[in-house]
Amino acid sequence: MKTKSRTLFVTCSVAALSLAPMGAAALAQTVPDAGEIVVTAQKRSENVQKVPVAVSVLNPAAIGASGAQNLQDLAKASSSLTITPESQPANTSIILRGVGTFAFSIAVEPAVAVIVDDVPQAYQAQALTSDLGDVERVEVLRGPQSTLFGKSASAGVINVVSKGPSDTFTLSGQATATTDQEYRVGLTAAGPITKNLSYRVTGATSTWAGPSVNLTTGDRINGLTNSTLKGVLRWNASDALTLTGGIVYNRVKSNCCSASYIQVDPNAKLLGTSFTGAQVTAGETVNRSNNTVRLDSPLFANSQFIEEFGKIGYTLDSGLSLLSVTSHQLFKLYSGVDNDFSDLPVATANNGGVSAPNYIQTVNNRVETWTQELRLTSPDTGPLKYVAGLYFQSYDGGGHFRRGPTYNIGSYDAYATSKNYAIFGQATWDFAPGSRVIAGLRANSEDIGYRFFKNTTSQYFSGKNKDNVITGKFGLQHDLARDVMVFATYVRGYKGQAYDLTSALNPVIAANFPIKAEHSNDYEIGLRSQFLNRRITLNLTGFWTDYNNFQAQGLLPDIAATPVLANVGQVRTRGIELESSARISDALRLNAGITFTDAKIVRYPNGACYPGQTAATGCVGNQQNEAGNVLPNAPRWKMDLGGEYRLPISEDLKAAVTAHYTWQSKVNYALTGDPSTVQGAYGIFNLGISLSPKDDRFKITAFVNNLFDQQYYTRIDNRASLWGGATTLAGYLPRDFQRYAGVTLGFKY
């Protein structure tokens, strides 16, 4: 489709966005009052306690208390979620229950789908720029969700629901400043234009210097400037017909992404030159608290995203509702990193002493997506409830990769396309008092294709393929009491065929295209319960999921030990999830989430060896059997604890203290099981206090995040291949790598 097709949208408006400020915990309660928490985990509005799905619901207070600002930070607020960053945003992996995407290409689907206001985000990098300032809630659906949310949701779904237009005028704003040079402002307005026409306009901008220091230039790096615009119009044309349209614009300018050395052999040589580890890290304190680098090439990760969407909702006299959701998304990302990770003239040394530009690696991606969904939903009354629909998605992605100029040169242009057609449905039948059966199916048909120009060898590759698949869900649900429900479900998940479009592509690798689809079988049992007039909530879920034809970077026996995307075998994740909240009194509220996850490789006979691995530890012919290895960034234990205590100061003034603590056991960041890339267990404690009048028109919040100054890394790389085989570790810093404090001023009218 051409851009002019945007005229299909019913309405659209331009506006701006609000970003969630740090310390927003005190702007709303952490634990909800007694009553229903509504979710759309089954494509209809339901009480979360009645839904036979493993879903966590994060309201703005819980998000703020965890210190999360955008989608990439949500791992701080969900005990089953982790996120692994990469040197460029397109390769960041969202992981649920230990399963994520461990291979990266514009032609590989993410394992965790992201849905924003009913619109799938086809390219994961664009979703990670989404802020959480003006959201109503975020639903984290764990385990395969391939029936209602699309074929690629093989590990789960993050479903973001924004606040909508209002029939009464509201105005709110926030401003935040922190001790580590972050400044954020946001403004939201909503209200009626006419009796039947209403709007919501939000806008904000933020800037942050970053957690790292480049000793060569004296600049702070790995920071960003983020600006977003969002506007929505809703027209209630009649009692039965509602039309909604909107536009979202996001722009990120970042000096990202670089890791800091945390282990270096001072005598090792970089890239075959005479430059030693001691020279490369001169002036740095190389240990597990290092936040400095030495770089002489610029870092950048700049993106632009625009989305237009239109919704038409119509309710029939019978109570059936029809919904049409149309969207167009355009995402552009241009990123670059210093490819020798130093400020020394490595390029010149590798060029026979002839002056050459510094090493740099750039990625320039452009992705355009169109989606159309038609959905029919039955009334909430009666013994049979169902959702049925049709779905179409068109995806066109292009990437330009350049690396050089004199060592490990890479240059290619890659293009990937797909068209997906699906019909889906899911029904719940109350076959006896308090007992229900759930059944659903999704039939997918997809056409995929690719084109690849390898500029370094003047080679051209292309191909087309088609795949048809049926996924589904079956389950039983029973009410033991008014507020106690148990369920058991089976889900068949799916992740589509893929192409490995990287600089390693050659005729032998291309002959194996496409990589087979990945299938999963998920078994779950659950308890949903509330006690003491719903003051106590206790939810338990047990899960076991097997993944077959798992897609990851592996070694094919006939390709001379070249790491390529392949169906490397089988993995399994199993565990128990506990979620609980308690309204101890009108003043005190507590919540907790604890997850035990056993995520391991079951069969992977041709895995890559880690640097320095010997035959004694299983490396034979540059390959190892990785069966038994724990999946990357999959903590065995993870825990989130939060609470809020409200206290009156005077007749007109009140205060609230909020606290959030997250802890996780150690993780290994390498699929190979490299023992050097382990991040030890750590815990992060955030604390905030707020003051406001009783009507909450104004609020001031002071907060400290990472109160005990716990250093940790969200990813650790072993760069031995750059250092003649010597183990050399570099770690990526999180937003809260060091303790910082701040103040947020907020108002609402």
Protein Blocks (a to p, Z undefined) as FASTA:
>chain_A
ZZklmmmpmbdcddddddddehilmmpcfbdcedddddfklopacdfklpccdcddddfk
lmmmnopabfmlmmmmpckbccdddfbfklpccdeehiacfbdcfkbccfbdcdeehiac
fblklmmmpccklcfbdcddedjdkkmnojklmnbccddddddddfbdcddddddddfko
pacddddddddfblmlccdddddddddebjcdcfknopaehiacdddddddddddfbfkb
ccddddddddddddddddddfbdcfkbceehiabdfklmmgoiacdfkbcbdcdfbdcdd
dddddddddddddddfkopacddddddddddddddddfkopabdfklmmnnopacddddd
ddddddddddddddddddfedjbdcddddddddddddddddddjkgopacdddddddddd
dddddddddfbghiacdddddddddddddddddfknopacddddddddddddddddddfb
fklccddddddddddddddddfkbcfklmmmpccdddddddddddddddeehhlaccddd
ddddddehiacddddfklgopacdddfbjcddddddddddddfblmbccddddddddddd
fbdfkbccdehiafknopaghiacfehiacehiafbdcdddddddddfblmbccdddddd
dddddddfbfnlpaklcccdddddddddddddfklmaccddddehklopacdfbdcdfkl
mngopacddddddfklpacddddddddZZ
